[in-house]
């Protein structure tokens, strides 16, 4: 069945938490994967693995405001669906900054580097509209494809919805051919996420159709010519959970595939893990892995076009136990798992002498399209806890938050007013409703610890002063931070973050714990 006999069992998702639209490439025995980042900065996280299961975030493609301007970016705007490829000693990443369209500028661009651990180039912009761009290097030519058409605005020159293709110079962005419509999909709504491959003399076009919700699916077409016509796979969709009600994985789609060094083929895709008893998810769209076989010249994915939480395949190396626990005392540089909301004001974040100082300004977590003083990590498991200890600000507030976007967040914080009075506050924002649901004065103390405990029903918020005991301030329903309950179309997931407003606070450590049974 597979070109390698040793089979390993592994667990999905391989990159949990908000990590959608995965794209993968191989460089020798090293695998690199990128995902969408939307309004968060830096943009386009880069993950590295030797076995396709254990992934480490090693950096980001877009680390400078000149590469990723996010000022006033809408929630779930910004960076959509990157693609990563390696060709002749260079890594290329192409993606869309959708907010550029609202500014009357091109949205699709390419960056490159000869050292994936170092900085990437400034963007070169492509004169082809749409989203979900991809690259194919073939016969010393570079082909650029993207989703375009009437479904979205700003797609210059596109009149029909579908997949458009042109030939370009990937270093300058110059087009060598006009954009041509090569596919309208296989009949599902919203044909998008095109990835082109040349395999055994055929061009394969992998698409996402059905929308990135519960009707999501992966379809495949092929042609002898890169410009088509393309014939559909007879067993499309090659992957979908749209008719698998009650399955713990839903909304599978937006895939990329790759051959490993042993000749085995693999597919990465996005999916969601709904909360029990409800078609809701708060962790965001995550990255899943499946073995892929070729039968009669067509790809066959997983188990009857489906994937599972536990799967088996000929991994290039044995998987290792996954440890989701995290601890930092801020004694060194921040690791790349930390993100900001939009472009940060760098002077407001100082790591020095074993603490992280957040210099809070007048923006809050509810500031529309703002960049509050916040730094956070993706929530990766439903059942987990996260805590921090801080020296309270002389004035203002500082704390820890479960944050989806500026209209959906819960936070517990310590607040001190101009008279020196201190209080612990639990605040909640849902839609256009915001309220303090708990406020308790506390005696002045040098250190306050704050904790969020999450499960599949609630976020629970706790605090303690000094070396005291933990006290529960209240709870917030997970349903309030779920994609399906937002009042606009959103694509992200919950972050657990530290924040400050109206004053400076020193955070002494941050840690998160996931029970071993969920690792």
N, C-alpha and C positions, 0 to 999 in steps of 0.2 A: 504493500500500500504506500509506504513512504520510503524514500531512499536511505533512511537511517533506521536501524533496528531498535535502538534504545529509546524507549518511550518514558516520558515523565508526566506526572500529574501536577497540575498547577491550578491556581485559584484566580478567578476574575472578580472584579476588574483588576487589570494589572497596574493601572494608574488610577486610583480612586479619587473621588472628589471632583470638583469642577475642572475637567480636562477634556473638552470636546474636540471633535473634528480632527482626529489624529492623522498625522502623515509620518511615514517612516522611510528611512533609507539605511543602507549598510555600507560600511567602510572597512573592508577586511573582516575581522572578527568583532568589530564594534558596530552596535546599532544605535541610531539616533532617531528621536521622535519629537515632534513639535505639536502643540495644540493651540487652540484659540485663546485669546486673553481679553478681548472686548475692551472695557474702559479701564482696565487695571494696568499698572506700570511696575516694572519693565514689561515689554510686550513679547509674546511668543516664547514661552518657556521651552528650553531644550532639555530633553531627558536622554540619558545614556544607559545602555545595558549590554551585558555580554551574553545573556541567556534569554532575552525577550520577556522575562517575567519580573526580575528585580531591576527597577528603574530608579535612577538618581537624577534629580534636577541639577544640572551643571552650569546653568546660566540662562541667558535670554538672547534672542536675536536683536531685539530693539531696546537699547539701553540709554538712548539719548533723546531728548525732546525733539531734536532735529530729525530723527528717524520716526518718531512717534508723537506728533502733537495731539494732545487730548484735551485741550482747553475747551470747556463747555460741551464736552462729548456727552451725548445722551446715554442713559443707562442701557446696557447691552448694545451700545454703538461701538465705535472703535474698530478693533482688529477681529476680522472674520477669517476662519478656515485657511490656515497656512498650508503650504506644501514645501517639503524639504527634499533636495536631490543632491547627489555628488557627481561631478563630471570633470574629468581632466584636472584633478588636483584642487578643485574649488567646490565648496558647499554653496548652494543657492537656496534661498528661501523666498517664496513669493506669497503675497497675501493681499488683503483689502483693508484699507482704513475707510469704512463706509461714511464717516463723517466728512470726508473730503468732498463727497458728492454734494452735500448741502452747502458747501463753500464754492461750488462751481469748478472744482478741480478734479483731476483723475483720481480714482480710488485705488487702482491696482498698481503694485510696485514690486520690485525685486531688490534684495540685498544679497551680498555674497561675502565670503571670507575664505582664506586659505588655512585658517586655524580656528576650529570650532570653539576652542576655549578662549579665544581672544575676541576683540570687537569686530563687528560686521560693518560693511560699507554703508555709505549714505544711500538712500533709496534712488532707484531709477524708475520713473513712472511710465506706465504702458498705456498707449492710446487705444485701449479696448476696455469697454465698460464691464459692468457686472460684478459678480462676487465669486468666491471659491476658485481662484486662479490656480493653474497647475502648469508644470513644465515637462516636456519630453525632449531629451537629447537623442537624436537619431541621424546617422549618416552625415555627421559634422554639421547638422543643422539643429536649431533650437525652436521648438514649437510651444506656443503659449495658448492655453485654452481657459475659458471662464464661462460662467453662467450669465446669460444676458437676456434682454427682452422686456416685454411689457410688465412683467411681474414687479419690477422695481423701477424707480426713477433714476435719472442720471446715467443711463446706459447709452452713451452717445452713439447714434447711428443704428442701434438695434431696434428692429420693428417687431420681430417675432421672438417669443420666449424659447430658449433652447441653449445649446452649447455652441460657442463660437471659437474659432481657431485661426491663428495667424502665425507667421514665422517672424522671429525677432532676433536681435542681438541682445543677449541677456546682460551684458555689461553696460550697454548704453541705453537700452530700452527701445532702440530704433526698430520700426517695423519694416519687414522686407516684403510683406504681402498684405492685402486687405483682409479684414476679419470676415470669415465665412461661417455660416450656420451649418454645422455638420450633423446635429442630432436634435430632435425634439423629445428625446427620451423614449420609453417603451409603453407609454400610456398612463403612467402615474402622474399625479399633480406635482408641480414644482420640480422638474428635472434639474438637478444641480450637482455640486461637488464632483466635477469631472476629473478623472485621472486617466491619462493615456499611457499605454505600455506597448512595446513591440516585443512579441513573444513568438518564437517559432514561425517567423514570416508573416504573422498577422498583427494588426493593430487592434488592441482591446481598449474599449472605453468603459470605465466603471463609473456609475452614477449613483446618486441618492435620489430617490423619488418618494412621494407621499407626504412630504413635509416632515420637519424634524420633531414630530410629536409621536403619538401612539400608532400612526399609520406609516411610520418610516420604513424604508426598505432599501436594499442595495440591488441594483440591476446591472447587467453587463451586455454590451454589444461588441461586435467585431467586424473588421473589414480588411481587405487586401490593400486598400488605399487609405492613407491617413485622413483624407478629406471625405471618405465614405464612397458609396452608401454603407451604412452599418446595419447588420442583421442582429436581431435580439437573441440572446441565449434562450434555448427552448425550455429551460426550467427556471426562468426568472419568476420571482426575485431569488437571487442566489442567497440572500440573507434577509429575513424579516421576522419579527415577533408580533406582527399586527394581528394575527389570529390566534395568539397564545395567551388568552386571558388567564390571569392568575399566576403567570410565570413570574419569577422574581426579577427577571430582566425584561425591560420593555424599550420601545422606541429605538431599536437597533438600526444603524444606518451610517452614512457618511464614512466610507471605508477607503483604505489604501492597502495594497498588497506588495509583497516583496519575497524574493528568493534568498534563503540563507546560504552560508558557505558550504553546506552539505547537500544542497539541491532540494531541500524541503521548502515549501511555500507556506506563507503566513499572511493572515489578514488582520489588520487592526481596524476597529470601528468604534463609534460612540454608542452608548446605551445609557439607560437610567435604571436605578433600583427604587421602585416606588415604596412609599411607606406602607406598612401593613394595613390592610382593610380600607385603603384609599388610593385613588389614582392621583397621588401627589408625590412630588419629590423635592427635597430641599438641598441635597448634596450636589445637584447639577448633573450635567451629562458627563459620563466618565469614559475612560479608555479600556476597551476589551480586546482580547486576543483569541484568535481561532486558527487551527491548522487548516490548510486549503489543499485540495487535491485537484488534479486535472483529469477529466474523463471526456473522451471524444472531443478534445480541444476546447472544453469549457470548464471554468472553475466550479468546484463543489465545496461549499463551506460548512464546517461543523457537523452538527447532527440534524439531518433533514432541514437544512437551511436555517438552523438555529444554533445558538451558543448557550453555554451553561456556566454556573458559578464555579463548578469544578470540571476541568477538561483534561484530556490527555493528548500528548503530541510529541514529536521528535525534536525537542528543544536542543539548541546547539550546546548547551551545558546545563547541568542540574540546577534547578531553582533552589534558592536559599530561603529559610524562614524570614517572613516579613515582619519587621518591627515598626509599628506606627508611632511609638512613643518618641517624644521630642523634649529636649531640655536645653536652654541656653541661659548663661549668666551674663551675657553681653560683654564678655571679656575679650572678644575678637570681632572681626568683621561680621556683618549680618550675612547669613547664608542665603542662597538664591530663592529659597521657598517663600521669603517675605516679599509682599507686594504692597503697593500704594494705590490709592484711588486717584486715577488720572495723574497728571504730572505733578510730582511733589515739589514743595518749596524746600530745597535741600537743607537750608540753614535751620529748619525746624526739627531736624533729626540728628542727634549727636550721640555716638557710641564712644564712651570714654570712661576709664577707671571703673570698669565693671558695672556700668549701668547704661541704659538707653534713656537719654533725656528727650522728651517730646515737648516742644515749645508751642503750646496751643495758641491759636489765633482766634479770630471772631467767627470762623466757619464751624459749623456743626455737622454731625453725621446726616442731618436732614437738609443741608444746603443743596438745593437743586443743581445738578451738574457741577458740583464744586469739587475741591480737593482738600477736604478736612485733614487735620493732622492725625493720620491713621496709618498703621502698618499691621498687616495681617497675613495669615496663612489659610489655605483652603481647608475646610472641614472635610475629613476623609472617611469618617465612619459615623454611623448613626449614634452608636453608644460610645461616648467618650467624655473626658473632662479636660478642661483647660484652666490654668490659674496663673496669676501673677502677683508679685508683691511690689509695692511702690511706696516711695516717699511722697506724701500728698503735696499738691501745689500750694504755694503761698496764697494764691487766689485762683479761682476757676475750678475746672473739673478734670478728672482723668480716670480712666477705667478700662474695662474689657467689654467687647461687644460681639454678638452674633449678628453679622451684617450681610444682607443680601444686596440691597441698594438703598439710595437715600430715602425711599418711601417705605422700606421694609427692614427694620432692624430692632433688636432688643439690646440694652446695655445696662450694666451696673457700674456705678462710679462713685468716687469720693469727691465731695465738693466742699470748698472752703470759701466763705464770703469775706468781705472787707474787714469785718470785725474779728475774724479768726475762727468763727464758728464752723464746725465740721459736721457733715452729714453724709450718710450713705443713701444713694438714690437708685431706684430701678425705673428705667424709662422704656417705653414701647412706642414704636411708630408703625402703623398699619394703614395703607392707603393715605388718606388725608387726615387721619386721626392720630394724634400724639398725646401721650399722657404719662405723668409720673404715677406709677402704681404702688410705690413704696418710698417713704422718706423717713429716715431715723437719724436724729442727732446722735453724735458720738463724741466722747471726750477727745481732746487733742492728743494725737499720738504720732510717733515718728514713722511708723510703718503700718500700712493697711494691705491685707491680702484679699483678692477678689477671685471668685471661681464661677465657671459655667459648667454645669453637668448636663449632658444631652442624652436623650434616648429617642425612641421612635414616636413618642407622644409629646414631650415637653423639653424645653430648655429650663433648667433650674439655676437660680442665681443666688450665690452665697458670699458672705464676707466675714472677716475677722479682724480685730484690731490687735496689733502686736502679736503676742503669743497666745491670744485667747482662743476660744472655740469657734467653729464655723456656725454661722447663723444664716438661716434661709430668709432671703428677702422676697422671693416670689418666683413665679413661673411664667413662661410664655409658650403657647402652642407651636409646635413645629409647623403646623399648617399655615401659620401666619408668615412664614419665610419660604414658601414653596413657589416654584415657577408658575404652576397652574393658577395660583390665586392672585397674581399681580394684575394690575389694571392696564398695563401695556405689555406688548409681546417681549418677553425677556428670555435670555439664554444662559444665564450664569448660575452660580450656586453660592452657598453660604461660606463666608470667611469668618474665622475667629480672630479678632484683632484688638490691638491696644490703641488708645486714642487719648487726646487731650484737647481742651478748649479753654481759652481765656486765661491761660497761665502755664507755667512750666512744671513738669513732673518727672521724677526719676524712677524708671522701672528697673528693679534689681534682678529679676529673672522672669522667664516665661517657660511654662512647660505644658505639655498635653499628654494624656494617657488614654490608650485604647485597650480594653480588656483583651487578654491573649486569645480568648475564644473567638474574637472577631478579627484577629490578625491573619 
